[in-house]
Amino acid sequence: MTQAQRVKTALQRARLSSLDLARMLNLADPRAVIRDLRKSGVNVCSEWKKANGKTFKIYWIWDTPTQNNSAEC
């Protein structure tokens, strides 16, 4: 299974940060894989989150666009 297939499967199952993806899938740069998925037409949504004084993006894949205005799909 390719990196793109592994990331796509993970994001279809849960909302994950790039750090989550890197740890789960042993990837050096999951953001590059997400960029490539988007270029290939996959609807990868993202949203900025704040926790413990840190700001980061959460990614996920939905088959239909979200109604949440703060999310990018």
MIBA-386377 format. One record per residue (C-alpha): residue in three letters; residue number from 1; x, y, z. Coordinates in Angstrom, 1 decimal, decimal comma, padded with zeros to 4 digits. Layout:
N
@aa:ALA&i:NUM&px:X&py:Y&pz:Z
...
# end
This chain:
73
@aa:MET&i:1&px:000,0&py:000,0&pz:000,0
@aa:THR&i:2&px:001,4&py:003,4&pz:-001,0
@aa:GLN&i:3&px:001,8&py:006,3&pz:001,5
@aa:ALA&i:4&px:-001,1&py:008,1&pz:-000,2
@aa:GLN&i:5&px:-003,4&py:005,1&pz:000,1
@aa:ARG&i:6&px:-002,4&py:004,7&pz:003,8
@aa:VAL&i:7&px:-003,1&py:008,4&pz:004,6
@aa:LYS&i:8&px:-006,3&py:008,4&pz:002,6
@aa:THR&i:9&px:-007,6&py:005,4&pz:004,6
@aa:ALA&i:10&px:-006,6&py:006,9&pz:007,9
@aa:LEU&i:11&px:-008,3&py:010,2&pz:007,1
@aa:GLN&i:12&px:-011,5&py:008,5&pz:006,0
@aa:ARG&i:13&px:-011,6&py:006,9&pz:009,5
@aa:ALA&i:14&px:-010,7&py:009,8&pz:011,8
@aa:ARG&i:15&px:-009,7&py:013,4&pz:012,1
@aa:LEU&i:16&px:-005,9&py:013,5&pz:012,5
@aa:SER&i:17&px:-003,1&py:016,0&pz:012,8
@aa:SER&i:18&px:000,1&py:015,7&pz:010,7
@aa:LEU&i:19&px:001,9&py:014,6&pz:013,9
@aa:ASP&i:20&px:-000,8&py:011,9&pz:014,4
@aa:LEU&i:21&px:-000,3&py:010,7&pz:010,8
@aa:ALA&i:22&px:003,5&py:010,8&pz:011,1
@aa:ARG&i:23&px:003,5&py:008,7&pz:014,2
@aa:MET&i:24&px:000,7&py:006,2&pz:013,1
@aa:LEU&i:25&px:002,0&py:005,6&pz:009,6
@aa:ASN&i:26&px:005,8&py:006,3&pz:010,2
@aa:LEU&i:27&px:005,8&py:009,1&pz:007,6
@aa:ALA&i:28&px:008,5&py:011,9&pz:007,5
@aa:ASP&i:29&px:006,2&py:014,5&pz:005,9
@aa:PRO&i:30&px:002,4&py:013,7&pz:005,9
@aa:ARG&i:31&px:001,6&py:017,2&pz:004,7
@aa:ALA&i:32&px:003,3&py:016,5&pz:001,4
@aa:VAL&i:33&px:001,2&py:013,4&pz:001,0
@aa:ILE&i:34&px:-002,0&py:015,4&pz:001,8
@aa:ARG&i:35&px:-001,0&py:018,0&pz:-000,8
@aa:ASP&i:36&px:-000,5&py:015,3&pz:-003,4
@aa:LEU&i:37&px:-003,9&py:013,7&pz:-002,5
@aa:ARG&i:38&px:-005,6&py:017,1&pz:-003,0
@aa:LYS&i:39&px:-003,8&py:017,6&pz:-006,3
@aa:SER&i:40&px:-005,2&py:014,2&pz:-007,4
@aa:GLY&i:41&px:-008,8&py:015,3&pz:-006,6
@aa:VAL&i:42&px:-009,3&py:013,8&pz:-003,1
@aa:ASN&i:43&px:-011,5&py:016,1&pz:-000,9
@aa:VAL&i:44&px:-009,2&py:016,5&pz:002,1
@aa:CYS&i:45&px:-010,7&py:018,9&pz:004,7
@aa:SER&i:46&px:-008,7&py:020,7&pz:007,2
@aa:GLU&i:47&px:-009,4&py:023,0&pz:010,2
@aa:TRP&i:48&px:-007,1&py:025,0&pz:012,5
@aa:LYS&i:49&px:-007,2&py:023,9&pz:016,2
@aa:LYS&i:50&px:-005,7&py:025,3&pz:019,4
@aa:ALA&i:51&px:-004,8&py:023,1&pz:022,3
@aa:ASN&i:52&px:-002,2&py:023,5&pz:025,1
@aa:GLY&i:53&px:-001,0&py:026,8&pz:023,7
@aa:LYS&i:54&px:-000,3&py:025,2&pz:020,3
@aa:THR&i:55&px:-002,0&py:025,8&pz:017,0
@aa:PHE&i:56&px:-002,2&py:023,0&pz:014,4
@aa:LYS&i:57&px:-004,3&py:021,6&pz:011,6
@aa:ILE&i:58&px:-006,6&py:018,6&pz:011,8
@aa:TYR&i:59&px:-007,3&py:016,7&pz:008,5
@aa:TRP&i:60&px:-010,0&py:014,4&pz:007,4
@aa:ILE&i:61&px:-011,8&py:013,1&pz:004,3
@aa:TRP&i:62&px:-015,5&py:013,4&pz:003,8
@aa:ASP&i:63&px:-017,4&py:012,3&pz:000,7
@aa:THR&i:64&px:-019,5&py:015,4&pz:000,9
@aa:PRO&i:65&px:-018,4&py:019,0&pz:001,7
@aa:THR&i:66&px:-018,8&py:020,1&pz:005,3
@aa:GLN&i:67&px:-021,2&py:022,8&pz:006,4
@aa:ASN&i:68&px:-018,7&py:024,1&pz:009,0
@aa:ASN&i:69&px:-017,5&py:027,5&pz:007,8
@aa:SER&i:70&px:-014,1&py:027,3&pz:009,6
@aa:ALA&i:71&px:-013,1&py:024,1&pz:007,7
@aa:GLU&i:72&px:-011,4&py:024,1&pz:004,3
@aa:CYS&i:73&px:-012,5&py:021,3&pz:002,0
# end
